[in-house]
Amino acid sequence: MKVIATIQADLDTTSLGLRSRLADDLLTVPVLRRTIDRISRCRNVDAIHVLCPADQRTRCAALIRGTDARIQPYDSPPPSWAPLVQAARKWSLSGWRGGLGGTTHFDEFTDPGLLAALTDGCDADAVLSIPAAAVLIDPTLADEMIDHHHDKSDDSKLTFAQSPPGLTGLVLDRGIICELAQSNIPVGWVFSYKPDSPQKDLVFQPCCIEVPVDVRYASGRLVADTDRSVAAITELLRTHADPTAVTIGRWLRSREAEYVDPLPREVEIELTTDNPYPNAVLRPGRRLVEPRGPLDAGRIREVIAELRAMNDSLVVLGGFGDPLRHHRFADVLTAVRSTQQTVENLYGLAVRTAGVDLTDTHIDALIAHDVDVLNVLLDAWTPQTYAALQSPTAPEDADLTRVLNRVDRVAERRSSDVTVKPIVVPELTKARQNVHELDAFHDGWLRRVGAVTIAGCSHYAGQCPDHSTIRMAPSPRGACRRLMSRCLILADGRVTLCDQDFNGRHAVGHIAEASLGDIWRGAGLDRIRRAHMQGRFDPTPLCTACEEWHRP
């Protein structure tokens, strides 16, 4: 079996829409060169092909001079699904799957159309597809994947491993490459759940190889294409010059439990507490949430200016009111999305809303300001359940049909503007009152818009009634994962630990008095994090009663 390794290398822009770092030195060695050096150690790879845009051929050739890799220039545009993958993957960069609409890490670096043309030209039986910036790609695991693919060739057309992005690639046989290319669909489609043709998850099928536990359960991006991933990889290589997959997995797991970035990876910003459904059953409402806001757009601009220092920062406009009810919503979006060409924009932007107030003006603003995700909180599939959950005291005020019409209007406007964004993601919070509609909601929305999310029900650390169907928190208790990566800014400017503290009882700072970075790395949050690391979960009364600590 002839197997070639392929590396799609763009020296200007990554598939995620960020500045390419392939020509940058990483501890004195260019990123692309490091990737090639690692994969050159695979005994089962017959040749390495670097696919690059035709106008970058000279630069790319100079970068890999002296290696055995071969340059394969191309002049075709990105596939039509590339913008969707770019937007859908933003909130799941540290996992091999979990992207909206079933997208995977493999979609970021595997273009079946390019691979089909290449395999035809070099008569390869299979391809090992590798991220160009995968400077820690493990040659031993790559060889095991190729051996496994050869042994199971009658049972599967691809081979993969459950591992952090960048540690392993993807093996595809020639047949499935051609099928995907002819259908113009990304490889993630093979992994995704399809309501009308369900199948056993591929992780339980022969195409998935077994990897050590420390690799399988590690989380972290090992592709040198974002500020955070480059910092982590550099830190790792300073202490482990040639790490094995197990060493890397253990290091990532340890780091995730202890390391705090200079800035949070994701910030939720509450614009107002004004809410179209103040008495909704599954979320804190007017009776519990103290009125505050609206948050000033100028303050938001200051926060965004800080977050731009990390090129993979994410912002969610949400909180405990509806952001569409901010009286200057379009101005807020302008504050978040810079119109200055000299300023690198915020990476990911989502809006969480009930959808009731979604006017054409709002939709225009969402599209004009490049909002990635429109998360619509529905919690029900039928009008009756919707009314009972959103407006139990006045069910006649909750009109599901009206909201669905507004969602359809978003699709119409995207089509007319020829854009994939915002991706509409309907959400259901699973509870005793709606669990009977969960399957219909999940499958129905996948068919309708291609994306859906099911959220766990929270009692907000005992502050609200518990409507959950079953206790989901693992045992024993562990440190809160959210304290290391996320925070919430309330509409009055206070920064609190997380969304369990809906009234800011345990606020750790105020954006009018200190920078977000100073608050994030300040003594207030540090004290709570240290308590959790030491196995003490009582630094605040909310931490003691919380059952959401295990959620990312």
C-alpha positions in Angstrom: 0.0 0.0 0.0 1.5 3.3 -1.1 0.8 6.1 1.5 1.7 9.7 1.1 1.6 12.4 3.7 0.0 15.7 2.6 0.4 19.1 4.2 -1.7 22.0 2.9 0.4 25.1 3.6 -0.7 28.6 3.1 2.0 31.1 4.2 -0.4 34.0 4.5 -3.6 32.8 6.1 -4.7 29.8 8.0 -8.0 27.9 7.4 -9.2 29.5 10.6 -8.8 33.0 9.1 -5.8 33.9 11.2 -2.3 35.0 10.1 -0.2 32.0 9.1 2.8 31.3 11.3 4.3 28.6 9.0 7.3 30.8 8.2 7.8 32.0 11.8 10.6 30.5 13.8 9.6 28.4 16.8 12.7 28.0 19.0 14.9 28.9 16.0 13.2 26.4 13.6 10.4 27.5 11.2 7.0 26.0 12.0 6.5 24.3 8.7 10.0 22.8 8.8 9.3 21.4 12.3 6.2 19.6 11.0 8.0 18.1 8.1 10.9 17.0 10.3 8.5 15.2 12.6 6.6 13.4 9.8 9.8 12.5 8.0 10.4 10.0 10.8 7.4 7.9 9.9 8.5 4.5 8.4 5.2 4.0 6.6 5.1 7.2 4.6 6.4 6.9 1.1 6.5 10.6 0.3 5.6 14.0 1.8 3.7 16.5 -0.4 3.4 20.1 0.6 0.4 21.7 -1.2 0.7 25.4 -1.4 -1.0 28.2 -3.4 0.8 28.7 -6.8 1.8 32.2 -6.0 3.6 31.0 -2.8 5.6 28.3 -4.5 9.0 30.1 -4.4 8.6 31.1 -0.7 7.5 27.6 0.3 10.3 25.9 -1.6 12.9 28.1 0.2 11.3 27.3 3.5 11.5 23.5 3.1 14.8 23.3 1.2 16.9 20.4 2.2 14.0 18.2 3.2 12.5 15.3 1.2 9.2 17.0 0.9 7.9 17.8 -2.5 6.1 21.1 -3.5 2.6 20.7 -5.1 1.3 24.1 -6.1 -2.4 24.6 -6.7 -4.5 27.5 -7.9 -8.0 26.4 -7.0 -10.1 28.5 -4.6 -11.1 27.1 -1.1 -14.0 24.7 -1.1 -17.4 26.3 -0.7 -17.8 24.8 2.8 -14.6 26.4 4.1 -16.2 29.6 5.6 -18.7 27.5 7.4 -16.0 25.3 9.0 -14.0 28.4 9.9 -16.9 29.9 11.9 -18.2 26.6 13.3 -14.8 25.5 14.8 -14.1 28.7 16.7 -15.6 27.4 20.0 -13.9 24.0 19.9 -10.3 24.5 18.8 -8.9 22.4 21.7 -10.9 19.2 20.7 -10.7 17.0 17.7 -14.5 17.3 17.3 -17.3 19.2 18.9 -17.6 21.9 16.3 -21.1 23.3 15.4 -22.9 21.2 12.8 -20.6 18.2 13.5 -17.5 19.9 12.2 -14.1 18.4 13.3 -10.5 19.4 13.5 -9.9 17.3 10.3 -12.0 19.7 8.3 -9.5 22.5 9.1 -6.7 20.9 7.1 -8.2 18.2 4.7 -9.5 19.4 1.3 -10.7 16.3 -0.5 -10.7 18.1 -3.8 -7.0 18.8 -3.6 -6.2 15.3 -2.3 -8.2 13.6 -5.1 -6.2 15.4 -7.7 -2.9 14.6 -6.0 -3.6 10.9 -5.5 -4.5 10.6 -9.2 -1.2 12.1 -10.1 1.0 10.0 -7.9 -1.1 6.8 -7.8 -1.3 6.7 -4.0 -3.5 4.2 -2.2 -4.0 6.3 0.9 -3.2 9.7 2.3 -2.0 10.8 5.8 -3.4 14.3 6.0 -1.6 16.5 8.5 -2.1 20.1 9.7 0.8 22.3 8.4 1.5 23.7 11.8 1.4 20.4 13.6 4.9 20.7 15.0 4.3 17.9 17.6 2.7 15.4 15.2 3.7 12.0 16.7 5.4 9.7 14.1 4.9 6.6 16.1 1.1 7.1 16.3 1.1 8.0 12.6 2.8 4.7 11.8 0.3 2.8 14.0 -2.6 4.5 12.2 -1.2 3.5 8.8 -0.6 -0.1 10.0 -4.1 -0.2 11.4 -5.6 1.2 8.2 -3.9 -1.4 6.2 -5.1 -4.2 8.5 -8.7 -2.9 8.6 -8.9 -1.8 4.9 -11.8 -4.1 4.3 -13.8 -2.6 7.2 -13.1 1.1 7.0 -12.1 3.8 4.5 -10.4 6.1 7.1 -8.4 5.8 10.3 -8.2 8.3 13.1 -7.4 8.6 16.8 -9.1 10.5 19.6 -6.3 12.9 20.5 -5.7 16.6 20.9 -5.6 18.5 17.6 -2.2 18.4 16.0 -0.9 15.2 17.7 -2.2 12.9 15.0 -3.4 13.3 11.5 -6.1 11.5 9.5 -5.6 8.5 7.2 -8.0 8.4 4.2 -8.0 5.8 1.4 -8.3 6.9 -2.2 -11.9 5.8 -2.5 -13.4 8.0 0.2 -11.3 11.0 -0.9 -12.9 10.7 -4.3 -16.4 10.3 -2.9 -16.0 13.4 -0.7 -14.5 15.4 -3.5 -17.2 14.5 -6.0 -19.9 15.4 -3.4 -18.0 18.6 -2.3 -18.4 17.8 1.4 -15.9 18.0 4.2 -14.6 14.9 5.9 -16.4 15.9 9.2 -19.7 14.9 7.4 -18.5 11.3 7.8 -18.3 11.7 11.6 -21.5 13.7 12.1 -24.8 12.4 13.4 -27.4 12.2 10.7 -31.0 12.0 11.9 -32.3 10.2 8.7 -29.4 7.7 8.6 -28.1 7.1 12.1 -25.1 4.8 12.6 -22.8 3.8 15.5 -20.4 6.5 16.5 -17.1 6.1 14.6 -15.2 6.1 17.8 -16.7 2.6 18.5 -15.9 1.3 15.0 -12.7 -0.3 13.6 -11.6 3.0 12.0 -10.7 4.5 15.5 -7.4 3.3 16.9 -6.8 2.8 20.6 -4.5 5.4 22.2 -3.2 5.7 25.8 -5.6 7.2 28.3 -3.4 10.2 28.8 -3.7 11.0 25.1 -7.4 10.3 24.7 -8.4 12.5 27.6 -6.0 15.3 27.1 -7.4 18.7 25.8 -5.4 21.4 24.1 -4.5 22.7 20.7 -1.1 21.4 19.5 -1.3 23.3 16.2 1.0 26.4 16.1 -1.6 28.7 14.6 -3.1 30.7 17.5 -1.5 32.8 20.3 -2.5 30.4 23.0 -1.4 27.3 21.1 2.0 28.7 20.2 2.6 29.8 23.8 1.7 26.3 25.1 3.8 24.5 22.5 6.8 26.7 23.2 6.5 26.1 26.9 6.3 22.3 26.3 9.3 22.2 23.9 11.5 24.2 26.4 11.1 21.3 28.9 10.6 18.4 26.5 12.7 18.7 23.3 11.4 15.5 21.8 8.2 14.5 23.7 6.3 11.3 23.2 2.5 11.3 22.8 2.0 10.1 26.4 4.4 12.8 27.7 2.4 15.4 25.8 -0.9 14.1 27.0 0.2 14.1 30.6 1.6 17.6 30.3 -1.6 18.9 28.7 -3.8 17.4 31.5 -1.6 18.9 34.2 -1.4 22.3 32.5 -5.2 22.5 32.0 -5.7 22.0 35.8 -3.2 24.7 36.8 -2.4 27.2 34.0 -4.2 30.5 33.6 -3.9 32.5 30.4 -3.1 36.3 30.7 -6.7 36.8 29.5 -9.8 34.5 29.5 -10.4 32.5 26.4 -14.1 33.3 26.5 -15.9 36.3 28.0 -19.7 36.5 28.3 -21.0 40.1 28.4 -24.4 40.9 29.7 -25.7 44.0 28.0 -28.9 44.4 29.9 -31.2 42.4 32.3 -34.3 43.4 30.3 -35.9 40.1 29.2 -38.9 39.3 27.0 -39.6 36.3 29.3 -39.0 37.5 32.8 -40.8 34.5 34.3 -39.2 31.8 32.3 -39.0 28.5 34.2 -35.5 27.3 33.3 -33.5 30.5 33.9 -33.3 33.1 36.7 -36.0 35.7 35.9 -37.2 39.0 37.2 -38.0 37.7 40.7 -34.3 36.7 41.2 -32.1 38.8 38.9 -31.5 42.3 40.1 -32.1 45.0 37.4 -28.9 46.5 36.0 -27.5 48.1 32.9 -27.5 48.8 30.1 -23.8 48.4 29.7 -22.1 51.3 28.0 -20.6 50.6 24.6 -17.5 52.5 25.5 -16.7 50.0 28.3 -17.3 47.1 26.0 -14.8 48.7 23.5 -12.1 48.8 26.2 -12.7 45.1 27.0 -12.5 44.1 23.4 -9.3 46.1 22.9 -7.7 44.0 25.6 -9.1 40.7 24.3 -7.6 41.4 20.8 -4.2 40.9 22.4 -4.9 37.2 22.0 -6.0 36.3 18.5 -8.3 33.5 19.4 -10.5 35.3 22.0 -14.2 34.6 22.1 -17.1 36.9 23.2 -20.7 35.9 23.9 -23.3 38.7 24.2 -25.8 37.1 26.7 -26.0 37.0 30.4 -29.4 37.2 32.2 -31.2 39.5 29.8 -31.6 39.6 26.1 -28.9 41.5 24.3 -31.3 42.5 21.5 -33.0 44.7 24.1 -30.0 46.9 24.5 -31.1 50.3 23.2 -27.9 50.6 21.1 -27.4 47.0 20.1 -25.8 47.9 16.7 -23.4 50.3 18.4 -22.4 47.5 20.7 -21.6 45.3 17.7 -19.6 48.1 16.2 -17.6 48.3 19.5 -16.9 44.6 19.3 -16.1 44.4 15.6 -13.6 47.0 14.7 -14.0 48.7 11.3 -10.4 49.8 11.3 -8.4 47.8 8.8 -5.2 48.3 10.9 -6.8 46.6 13.9 -7.0 42.8 14.1 -10.6 41.9 14.9 -11.9 39.9 17.7 -11.8 36.2 16.7 -15.2 34.8 17.7 -18.5 36.5 18.4 -21.8 34.9 19.4 -25.2 36.4 20.5 -27.5 34.5 22.9 -31.2 35.5 22.6 -34.7 34.3 23.0 -35.3 35.5 19.4 -38.5 37.4 20.3 -37.1 40.8 19.4 -35.2 39.7 16.3 -36.2 42.4 13.8 -34.8 42.9 10.3 -32.7 45.7 11.7 -31.1 43.3 14.2 -30.5 40.7 11.5 -28.9 43.4 9.3 -26.6 44.3 12.2 -25.7 40.7 12.9 -24.7 40.1 9.3 -22.9 43.5 8.8 -20.8 43.0 11.9 -19.8 39.4 11.1 -21.4 37.7 14.1 -20.4 34.0 14.0 -23.2 32.4 16.0 -26.8 33.3 16.8 -27.7 31.1 19.8 -31.6 31.0 20.1 -32.9 29.9 23.4 -36.1 27.9 22.7 -36.2 25.0 25.2 -39.2 23.3 23.5 -40.3 21.8 20.2 -44.0 22.3 20.5 -45.9 25.6 21.0 -47.6 24.3 24.2 -44.3 23.3 25.9 -42.7 26.5 24.8 -45.5 28.7 26.3 -45.5 26.7 29.5 -41.7 27.1 30.0 -41.2 30.7 28.7 -44.3 32.4 30.1 -46.1 30.2 32.6 -48.2 33.0 34.0 -49.3 34.3 30.6 -48.8 31.6 28.0 -50.6 33.6 25.4 -47.6 35.9 25.4 -45.2 33.2 24.2 -45.5 32.7 20.5 -43.2 30.0 19.2 -44.4 30.4 15.6 -43.3 34.1 15.6 -39.8 33.2 16.8 -39.5 30.4 14.2 -40.5 32.9 11.5 -37.7 35.2 12.6 -35.2 32.3 12.5 -36.3 31.6 8.9 -35.8 35.3 8.1 -32.1 35.0 9.2 -31.7 32.2 6.7 -33.3 34.2 4.0 -31.0 37.2 4.7 -27.9 35.0 4.8 -28.9 33.6 1.4 -29.5 37.0 -0.2 -26.2 38.3 1.2 -24.3 35.1 0.2 -22.9 34.4 3.7 -22.9 31.5 6.1 -23.0 33.7 9.2 -24.5 33.9 11.6 -24.8 30.2 12.2 -28.2 29.7 13.9 -27.9 27.3 16.9 -31.2 26.6 18.6 -30.8 25.5 22.2 -32.8 23.3 24.5 -32.1 23.2 28.2 -32.9 19.6 29.2 -35.4 19.4 32.1 -38.2 17.3 33.4 -40.8 19.5 31.7 -39.3 19.1 28.1 -37.3 15.9 28.1 -40.1 14.2 26.1 -39.4 16.6 23.2 -35.6 16.3 23.3 -35.3 13.9 20.4 -37.7 15.8 18.2 -36.0 19.1 19.0 -32.5 17.7 18.3 -33.2 15.9 15.1 -35.7 18.4 13.9 -33.3 21.4 14.2 -30.5 19.4 12.6 -32.7 18.9 9.6 -33.8 22.4 9.5 -30.7 24.5 10.1 -27.8 21.9 10.5 -26.9 22.8 14.1 -28.4 22.4 17.5 -27.3 22.3 21.2 -28.6 20.6 24.3 -27.7 22.2 27.5 -27.7 20.9 31.0 -30.3 22.3 33.5 -28.8 24.2 36.4 -30.2 25.1 39.7 -27.6 27.9 40.0 -25.9 26.6 43.1 -29.2 26.1 44.9 -30.6 29.6 44.1 -33.3 28.2 41.7 -35.6 25.2 41.7 -33.9 22.0 40.4 -35.7 20.9 37.2 -33.0 18.5 36.0 -33.8 15.0 35.0 -30.8 13.4 36.5 -27.7 14.6 38.4 -24.8 15.0 35.9 -21.9 16.1 38.1 -19.3 13.4 38.4 -18.0 12.0 41.6 -15.7 12.8 43.3 -15.8 16.6 43.1 -13.0 18.3 41.1 -11.7 21.8 40.5 -14.0 24.0 38.4 -12.9 24.0 34.8 -14.5 27.4 34.0 -12.4 29.3 36.4 -9.4 28.7 34.2 -10.9 29.9 30.9 -14.1 31.9 31.2 -15.7 34.8 33.0 -18.9 36.9 33.0 -19.2 40.7 32.9 -22.5 41.8 34.2 -24.5 44.8 32.7 -23.3 47.1 35.5 -19.6 46.4 34.8 -18.9 43.9 37.6 -16.8 40.8 36.7 -18.0 37.7 38.4 -16.8 34.1 38.6 -19.2 32.5 36.2 -22.9 32.4 35.2 -23.9 30.7 38.4 -23.4 34.1 40.2 -26.3 35.9 38.4 -26.4 38.7 40.9 -22.6 39.2 41.3 -22.6 38.3 45.0 -19.0 37.2 44.5 -17.8 39.8 42.0 -14.0 40.0 41.7 -13.7 43.4 40.1 -15.3 46.1 38.0 -14.2 47.0 34.4 -14.5 50.7 35.3 -11.9 50.3 38.0 -9.4 47.8 36.6 -8.5 46.2 33.3 -10.0 42.8 32.5 -6.5 41.3 32.5 -5.8 42.6 36.0 -9.1 41.3 37.3 -8.6 37.9 35.6 -5.2 37.4 37.1 -6.0 39.3 40.3 -6.0 38.2 43.9 -9.8 37.6 44.1 -9.9 35.0 41.4 -6.5 33.6 42.3 -7.7 32.8 45.9 -10.7 30.9 44.6 -8.7 29.0 41.9 -6.1 27.9 44.5 -8.7 26.7 46.9 -10.2 24.5 44.1 -6.7 23.2 43.2 -6.2 22.2 46.8 -9.5 20.3 46.9 -11.3 23.0 48.9 -14.6 23.9 47.3 -15.9 26.3 49.8 -14.2 29.7 48.9 -17.7 31.0 48.2 -21.1 29.6 49.2 -21.9 29.2 45.5 -18.9 27.0 44.9 -20.0 24.7 47.7 -23.4 24.1 46.2 -22.5 24.2 42.5 -22.9 21.2 40.3 -21.7 22.8 37.1 -18.0 22.7 37.9 -17.3 19.8 35.4 -18.6 21.6 32.3 -16.0 23.3 30.0 
